[in-house]
Amino acid sequence: MDRDFKYKYDDLFNPTLKALKNLGGSGSVSEIEEQVIDILNLTEDAINEIHRESTTKLTYRLAWARNYLKRYGLIENSSRGVWALTETGQKIDDVDKEKVKKDVFKKDKEQRLGNQTKEKGEPNLEDKTEEVEEFGWQDKLIETMKEIHPDQFERLCQRLLRELGFVNVEVTGRTNDGGIDGKGIIKLGRVLSYHVVFQAKRYQGSVSSSVIRDFRGAMSGRADKGLILTTGSFTREAKKEATRDGATPIDLIDGNDFAEHLKKLNLGVSVEMVEEVKIKGDWFKNL
């Protein structure tokens, strides 16, 4: 077992394929990650090692692996974030990682030549992929959230919860309150209501399982559910503790999830579509 995460993205090609086969041919990012953890028998230290901001090395490099396998034609993903083996992928148990990289490099080169002449200093494929590039804007947004005052971050959490459908959202911010920063009510189908208390952690690094246990103790008898929002990440043990059988459930929103919610709700984020003008040379020749 590795104490630190030493696997490169190409070392994860075959574990990713095996993970999807174990899951019946399809799975979410988190399900695939859990399978890879078991396949590689990773330690908690290796699993939780941070790459940057709220992204672990495991998560980051698995994103690279999925991107390469997708471009190689072995896996595909839906708009809902579910990854699945293609017809070709279902017939293959393992791949030659050098062959995969060579094929993807070739496709990337052909695409670049077909679109435009490569500019000097432009990143190569190992610096730029569709999925991994997503972490760039997330990192910037998370860094921005970490720079605001704690009171502002609590108000940001309050606004986010309201936009997500919570009502009567209050920021309590009491000291010695076991980490409870606020409360609200979420209604399901306008019939069922759940009282929720939340903790806002403007945090760098990983939130441990002890934080989850302390928060659960503070919320005991005061709410139906708990919610922890952070700019950091959660350790694997923290995630397990949050959903432990027989204990009051606690939902978790890490930095990357937080950023995604802000993007979807257009809170502090704007998405600009770049207009691309293509010249139809044949049209002019046929005048």
LUMNU-835166 format. One record per residue (C-alpha): residue in one letter; chain; z, x, y. Coordinates in steps of 0.05 Angstrom, whole numbers, padded with zeros to 5 digits. Last residue first. Example, Ala and Ser with C-alpha at 12.3 -4.5 7.8 and 13.67 -1.06 7.14 Angstrom:
% residues 2
@type=s, mol=A, w=00143, u=00273, v=-00021 .
@type=a, mol=A, w=00156, u=00246, v=-00090 .
This chain:
% residues 287
@type=l, mol=A, w=-01135, u=-00414, v=00671 .
@type=n, mol=A, w=-01127, u=-00391, v=00600 .
@type=k, mol=A, w=-01103, u=-00320, v=00617 .
@type=f, mol=A, w=-01049, u=-00349, v=00661 .
@type=w, mol=A, w=-01020, u=-00391, v=00605 .
@type=d, mol=A, w=-01025, u=-00332, v=00557 .
@type=g, mol=A, w=-00977, u=-00291, v=00599 .
@type=k, mol=A, w=-00921, u=-00343, v=00595 .
@type=i, mol=A, w=-00867, u=-00311, v=00638 .
@type=k, mol=A, w=-00796, u=-00324, v=00616 .
@type=v, mol=A, w=-00741, u=-00340, v=00666 .
@type=e, mol=A, w=-00669, u=-00337, v=00639 .
@type=e, mol=A, w=-00616, u=-00376, v=00676 .
@type=v, mol=A, w=-00545, u=-00351, v=00661 .
@type=m, mol=A, w=-00496, u=-00406, v=00644 .
@type=e, mol=A, w=-00429, u=-00395, v=00678 .
@type=v, mol=A, w=-00363, u=-00413, v=00645 .
@type=s, mol=A, w=-00306, u=-00421, v=00694 .
@type=v, mol=A, w=-00233, u=-00405, v=00678 .
@type=g, mol=A, w=-00168, u=-00419, v=00715 .
@type=l, mol=A, w=-00162, u=-00483, v=00675 .
@type=n, mol=A, w=-00231, u=-00503, v=00651 .
@type=l, mol=A, w=-00201, u=-00545, v=00595 .
@type=k, mol=A, w=-00240, u=-00509, v=00540 .
@type=k, mol=A, w=-00228, u=-00441, v=00572 .
@type=l, mol=A, w=-00153, u=-00454, v=00582 .
@type=h, mol=A, w=-00147, u=-00475, v=00509 .
@type=e, mol=A, w=-00184, u=-00413, v=00485 .
@type=a, mol=A, w=-00139, u=-00368, v=00526 .
@type=f, mol=A, w=-00076, u=-00399, v=00497 .
@type=d, mol=A, w=-00105, u=-00391, v=00426 .
@type=n, mol=A, w=-00118, u=-00317, v=00441 .
@type=g, mol=A, w=-00048, u=-00307, v=00470 .
@type=d, mol=A, w=-00011, u=-00342, v=00414 .
@type=i, mol=A, w=00003, u=-00416, v=00407 .
@type=l, mol=A, w=00054, u=-00432, v=00353 .
@type=d, mol=A, w=00079, u=-00499, v=00326 .
@type=i, mol=A, w=00150, u=-00505, v=00301 .
@type=p, mol=A, w=00169, u=-00550, v=00243 .
@type=t, mol=A, w=00242, u=-00569, v=00232 .
@type=a, mol=A, w=00262, u=-00535, v=00167 .
@type=g, mol=A, w=00256, u=-00561, v=00095 .
@type=d, mol=A, w=00195, u=-00519, v=00078 .
@type=r, mol=A, w=00183, u=-00461, v=00126 .
@type=t, mol=A, w=00127, u=-00474, v=00175 .
@type=a, mol=A, w=00152, u=-00432, v=00234 .
@type=e, mol=A, w=00184, u=-00382, v=00186 .
@type=k, mol=A, w=00116, u=-00367, v=00155 .
@type=k, mol=A, w=00085, u=-00355, v=00223 .
@type=a, mol=A, w=00142, u=-00310, v=00243 .
@type=e, mol=A, w=00135, u=-00271, v=00179 .
@type=r, mol=A, w=00060, u=-00260, v=00194 .
@type=t, mol=A, w=00080, u=-00233, v=00262 .
@type=f, mol=A, w=00063, u=-00275, v=00323 .
@type=s, mol=A, w=00020, u=-00252, v=00381 .
@type=g, mol=A, w=00028, u=-00240, v=00455 .
@type=t, mol=A, w=00013, u=-00285, v=00515 .
@type=t, mol=A, w=00061, u=-00334, v=00485 .
@type=l, mol=A, w=00071, u=-00409, v=00473 .
@type=i, mol=A, w=00125, u=-00433, v=00426 .
@type=l, mol=A, w=00128, u=-00506, v=00406 .
@type=g, mol=A, w=00183, u=-00546, v=00373 .
@type=k, mol=A, w=00183, u=-00613, v=00338 .
@type=d, mol=A, w=00226, u=-00675, v=00332 .
@type=a, mol=A, w=00273, u=-00656, v=00388 .
@type=r, mol=A, w=00345, u=-00647, v=00409 .
@type=g, mol=A, w=00383, u=-00648, v=00342 .
@type=s, mol=A, w=00368, u=-00574, v=00329 .
@type=m, mol=A, w=00328, u=-00545, v=00387 .
@type=a, mol=A, w=00373, u=-00484, v=00397 .
@type=g, mol=A, w=00375, u=-00468, v=00323 .
@type=r, mol=A, w=00300, u=-00473, v=00318 .
@type=f, mol=A, w=00293, u=-00425, v=00377 .
@type=d, mol=A, w=00338, u=-00374, v=00344 .
@type=r, mol=A, w=00299, u=-00379, v=00278 .
@type=i, mol=A, w=00232, u=-00371, v=00312 .
@type=v, mol=A, w=00256, u=-00311, v=00353 .
@type=s, mol=A, w=00283, u=-00280, v=00288 .
@type=s, mol=A, w=00213, u=-00287, v=00257 .
@type=s, mol=A, w=00184, u=-00238, v=00307 .
@type=v, mol=A, w=00140, u=-00248, v=00368 .
@type=s, mol=A, w=00088, u=-00192, v=00370 .
@type=g, mol=A, w=00070, u=-00149, v=00429 .
@type=q, mol=A, w=00070, u=-00164, v=00503 .
@type=y, mol=A, w=00103, u=-00229, v=00524 .
@type=r, mol=A, w=00102, u=-00283, v=00576 .
@type=k, mol=A, w=00142, u=-00325, v=00528 .
@type=a, mol=A, w=00143, u=-00400, v=00543 .
@type=q, mol=A, w=00189, u=-00440, v=00497 .
@type=f, mol=A, w=00178, u=-00512, v=00482 .
@type=v, mol=A, w=00215, u=-00576, v=00465 .
@type=v, mol=A, w=00178, u=-00634, v=00434 .
@type=h, mol=A, w=00196, u=-00708, v=00428 .
@type=y, mol=A, w=00146, u=-00742, v=00383 .
@type=s, mol=A, w=00117, u=-00811, v=00397 .
@type=l, mol=A, w=00079, u=-00856, v=00349 .
@type=v, mol=A, w=00037, u=-00915, v=00372 .
@type=r, mol=A, w=-00011, u=-00895, v=00427 .
@type=g, mol=A, w=-00053, u=-00862, v=00373 .
@type=l, mol=A, w=-00006, u=-00803, v=00371 .
@type=k, mol=A, w=00038, u=-00793, v=00432 .
@type=i, mol=A, w=00065, u=-00725, v=00452 .
@type=i, mol=A, w=00129, u=-00723, v=00491 .
@type=g, mol=A, w=00154, u=-00665, v=00534 .
@type=k, mol=A, w=00206, u=-00610, v=00540 .
@type=g, mol=A, w=00218, u=-00545, v=00575 .
@type=d, mol=A, w=00242, u=-00473, v=00574 .
@type=i, mol=A, w=00284, u=-00474, v=00511 .
@type=g, mol=A, w=00304, u=-00402, v=00496 .
@type=g, mol=A, w=00372, u=-00417, v=00469 .
@type=d, mol=A, w=00394, u=-00453, v=00532 .
@type=n, mol=A, w=00435, u=-00396, v=00560 .
@type=t, mol=A, w=00398, u=-00403, v=00626 .
@type=r, mol=A, w=00362, u=-00467, v=00641 .
@type=g, mol=A, w=00288, u=-00465, v=00654 .
@type=t, mol=A, w=00280, u=-00540, v=00649 .
@type=v, mol=A, w=00205, u=-00546, v=00657 .
@type=e, mol=A, w=00189, u=-00619, v=00646 .
@type=v, mol=A, w=00131, u=-00654, v=00611 .
@type=n, mol=A, w=00138, u=-00730, v=00614 .
@type=v, mol=A, w=00072, u=-00737, v=00578 .
@type=f, mol=A, w=00034, u=-00690, v=00531 .
@type=g, mol=A, w=-00042, u=-00701, v=00524 .
@type=l, mol=A, w=-00071, u=-00631, v=00522 .
@type=e, mol=A, w=-00079, u=-00630, v=00598 .
@type=r, mol=A, w=-00004, u=-00643, v=00604 .
@type=l, mol=A, w=00011, u=-00587, v=00556 .
@type=l, mol=A, w=-00033, u=-00539, v=00595 .
@type=r, mol=A, w=00000, u=-00558, v=00662 .
@type=q, mol=A, w=00070, u=-00546, v=00634 .
@type=c, mol=A, w=00048, u=-00480, v=00603 .
@type=l, mol=A, w=00020, u=-00459, v=00671 .
@type=r, mol=A, w=00085, u=-00481, v=00704 .
@type=e, mol=A, w=00124, u=-00436, v=00656 .
@type=f, mol=A, w=00076, u=-00379, v=00672 .
@type=q, mol=A, w=00087, u=-00389, v=00746 .
@type=d, mol=A, w=00162, u=-00385, v=00736 .
@type=p, mol=A, w=00153, u=-00321, v=00697 .
@type=h, mol=A, w=00113, u=-00291, v=00755 .
@type=i, mol=A, w=00040, u=-00275, v=00742 .
@type=e, mol=A, w=00015, u=-00209, v=00713 .
@type=k, mol=A, w=00020, u=-00230, v=00641 .
@type=m, mol=A, w=-00028, u=-00288, v=00653 .
@type=t, mol=A, w=-00080, u=-00241, v=00683 .
@type=e, mol=A, w=-00075, u=-00195, v=00622 .
@type=i, mol=A, w=-00086, u=-00255, v=00577 .
@type=l, mol=A, w=-00148, u=-00274, v=00616 .
@type=k, mol=A, w=-00176, u=-00203, v=00613 .
@type=d, mol=A, w=-00162, u=-00198, v=00538 .
@type=q, mol=A, w=-00195, u=-00265, v=00526 .
@type=w, mol=A, w=-00257, u=-00245, v=00564 .
@type=g, mol=A, w=-00266, u=-00185, v=00519 .
@type=f, mol=A, w=-00244, u=-00216, v=00453 .
@type=e, mol=A, w=-00308, u=-00257, v=00450 .
@type=e, mol=A, w=-00349, u=-00193, v=00445 .
@type=v, mol=A, w=-00323, u=-00187, v=00374 .
@type=e, mol=A, w=-00362, u=-00250, v=00355 .
@type=e, mol=A, w=-00429, u=-00235, v=00385 .
@type=t, mol=A, w=-00429, u=-00160, v=00372 .
@type=k, mol=A, w=-00427, u=-00102, v=00421 .
@type=d, mol=A, w=-00397, u=-00033, v=00415 .
@type=e, mol=A, w=-00419, u=-00017, v=00344 .
@type=l, mol=A, w=-00487, u=-00049, v=00360 .
@type=n, mol=A, w=-00502, u=00002, v=00415 .
@type=p, mol=A, w=-00475, u=-00004, v=00485 .
@type=e, mol=A, w=-00526, u=00005, v=00542 .
@type=g, mol=A, w=-00518, u=00074, v=00575 .
@type=k, mol=A, w=-00592, u=00080, v=00591 .
@type=e, mol=A, w=-00627, u=00014, v=00586 .
@type=k, mol=A, w=-00661, u=-00008, v=00522 .
@type=t, mol=A, w=-00730, u=-00035, v=00536 .
@type=q, mol=A, w=-00730, u=-00110, v=00531 .
@type=n, mol=A, w=-00732, u=-00168, v=00483 .
@type=g, mol=A, w=-00773, u=-00146, v=00424 .
@type=l, mol=A, w=-00748, u=-00075, v=00427 .
@type=r, mol=A, w=-00676, u=-00100, v=00427 .
@type=q, mol=A, w=-00689, u=-00147, v=00370 .
@type=e, mol=A, w=-00722, u=-00093, v=00328 .
@type=k, mol=A, w=-00664, u=-00046, v=00341 .
@type=d, mol=A, w=-00613, u=-00100, v=00322 .
@type=k, mol=A, w=-00651, u=-00116, v=00258 .
@type=k, mol=A, w=-00652, u=-00042, v=00239 .
@type=f, mol=A, w=-00578, u=-00033, v=00254 .
@type=v, mol=A, w=-00564, u=-00095, v=00211 .
@type=d, mol=A, w=-00603, u=-00066, v=00152 .
@type=k, mol=A, w=-00570, u=00002, v=00158 .
@type=k, mol=A, w=-00501, u=-00028, v=00163 .
@type=v, mol=A, w=-00511, u=-00071, v=00101 .
@type=k, mol=A, w=-00541, u=-00014, v=00061 .
@type=e, mol=A, w=-00482, u=00031, v=00080 .
@type=k, mol=A, w=-00433, u=-00024, v=00059 .
@type=d, mol=A, w=-00464, u=-00031, v=-00010 .
@type=v, mol=A, w=-00447, u=-00102, v=-00027 .
@type=d, mol=A, w=-00402, u=-00141, v=-00074 .
@type=d, mol=A, w=-00401, u=-00205, v=-00116 .
@type=i, mol=A, w=-00469, u=-00232, v=-00096 .
@type=k, mol=A, w=-00498, u=-00299, v=-00118 .
@type=q, mol=A, w=-00457, u=-00341, v=-00070 .
@type=g, mol=A, w=-00478, u=-00297, v=-00012 .
@type=t, mol=A, w=-00552, u=-00313, v=-00024 .
@type=e, mol=A, w=-00539, u=-00388, v=-00020 .
@type=t, mol=A, w=-00497, u=-00375, v=00042 .
@type=l, mol=A, w=-00422, u=-00364, v=00037 .
@type=a, mol=A, w=-00381, u=-00404, v=00086 .
@type=w, mol=A, w=-00342, u=-00394, v=00151 .
@type=v, mol=A, w=-00309, u=-00452, v=00187 .
@type=g, mol=A, w=-00301, u=-00444, v=00262 .
@type=r, mol=A, w=-00317, u=-00516, v=00281 .
@type=s, mol=A, w=-00386, u=-00497, v=00307 .
@type=s, mol=A, w=-00403, u=-00475, v=00236 .
@type=n, mol=A, w=-00405, u=-00405, v=00208 .
@type=e, mol=A, w=-00452, u=-00368, v=00161 .
@type=i, mol=A, w=-00445, u=-00316, v=00106 .
@type=l, mol=A, w=-00490, u=-00271, v=00065 .
@type=g, mol=A, w=-00550, u=-00264, v=00111 .
@type=y, mol=A, w=-00542, u=-00192, v=00134 .
@type=r, mol=A, w=-00529, u=-00217, v=00204 .
@type=k, mol=A, w=-00472, u=-00260, v=00177 .
@type=l, mol=A, w=-00444, u=-00202, v=00137 .
@type=y, mol=A, w=-00445, u=-00158, v=00199 .
@type=n, mol=A, w=-00409, u=-00210, v=00242 .
@type=r, mol=A, w=-00358, u=-00226, v=00188 .
@type=a, mol=A, w=-00340, u=-00152, v=00183 .
@type=w, mol=A, w=-00333, u=-00145, v=00258 .
@type=a, mol=A, w=-00287, u=-00205, v=00261 .
@type=l, mol=A, w=-00248, u=-00174, v=00203 .
@type=r, mol=A, w=-00240, u=-00112, v=00246 .
@type=y, mol=A, w=-00208, u=-00150, v=00303 .
@type=t, mol=A, w=-00162, u=-00193, v=00259 .
@type=l, mol=A, w=-00137, u=-00133, v=00219 .
@type=k, mol=A, w=-00128, u=-00090, v=00281 .
@type=t, mol=A, w=-00085, u=-00145, v=00311 .
@type=t, mol=A, w=-00106, u=-00184, v=00372 .
@type=s, mol=A, w=-00057, u=-00209, v=00425 .
@type=e, mol=A, w=-00067, u=-00151, v=00474 .
@type=r, mol=A, w=-00101, u=-00094, v=00438 .
@type=h, mol=A, w=-00108, u=-00069, v=00367 .
@type=i, mol=A, w=-00037, u=-00089, v=00347 .
@type=e, mol=A, w=-00008, u=-00071, v=00279 .
@type=n, mol=A, w=00020, u=-00135, v=00249 .
@type=i, mol=A, w=-00015, u=-00133, v=00182 .
@type=a, mol=A, w=-00004, u=-00059, v=00171 .
@type=d, mol=A, w=00071, u=-00065, v=00187 .
@type=e, mol=A, w=00076, u=-00127, v=00142 .
@type=t, mol=A, w=00047, u=-00087, v=00084 .
@type=l, mol=A, w=-00023, u=-00101, v=00058 .
@type=n, mol=A, w=-00038, u=-00117, v=-00015 .
@type=l, mol=A, w=-00113, u=-00108, v=-00003 .
@type=i, mol=A, w=-00130, u=-00174, v=-00038 .
@type=d, mol=A, w=-00067, u=-00208, v=-00012 .
@type=i, mol=A, w=-00081, u=-00191, v=00060 .
@type=v, mol=A, w=-00154, u=-00208, v=00050 .
@type=q, mol=A, w=-00135, u=-00277, v=00027 .
@type=e, mol=A, w=-00091, u=-00289, v=00087 .
@type=e, mol=A, w=-00147, u=-00266, v=00133 .
@type=i, mol=A, w=-00197, u=-00313, v=00101 .
@type=e, mol=A, w=-00149, u=-00372, v=00110 .
@type=s, mol=A, w=-00136, u=-00353, v=00183 .
@type=v, mol=A, w=-00211, u=-00349, v=00198 .
@type=s, mol=A, w=-00224, u=-00416, v=00165 .
@type=g, mol=A, w=-00253, u=-00422, v=00095 .
@type=s, mol=A, w=-00314, u=-00431, v=00052 .
@type=g, mol=A, w=-00340, u=-00413, v=-00017 .
@type=g, mol=A, w=-00284, u=-00438, v=-00061 .
@type=l, mol=A, w=-00227, u=-00401, v=-00026 .
@type=n, mol=A, w=-00228, u=-00345, v=-00077 .
@type=k, mol=A, w=-00303, u=-00336, v=-00064 .
@type=l, mol=A, w=-00289, u=-00332, v=00010 .
@type=a, mol=A, w=-00236, u=-00279, v=00000 .
@type=k, mol=A, w=-00281, u=-00239, v=-00046 .
@type=l, mol=A, w=-00335, u=-00237, v=00008 .
@type=t, mol=A, w=-00284, u=-00216, v=00060 .
@type=p, mol=A, w=-00255, u=-00163, v=00013 .
@type=n, mol=A, w=-00327, u=-00137, v=00003 .
@type=f, mol=A, w=-00343, u=-00128, v=00076 .
@type=l, mol=A, w=-00274, u=-00104, v=00096 .
@type=d, mol=A, w=-00285, u=-00029, v=00088 .
@type=d, mol=A, w=-00342, u=-00037, v=00137 .
@type=y, mol=A, w=-00293, u=-00058, v=00192 .
@type=k, mol=A, w=-00250, u=00004, v=00180 .
@type=y, mol=A, w=-00186, u=00000, v=00139 .
@type=k, mol=A, w=-00128, u=00042, v=00163 .
@type=f, mol=A, w=-00076, u=-00012, v=00180 .
@type=d, mol=A, w=-00011, u=00025, v=00178 .
@type=r, mol=A, w=00040, u=00024, v=00122 .
@type=d, mol=A, w=-00015, u=00023, v=00071 .
@type=m, mol=A, w=00000, u=00000, v=00000 .
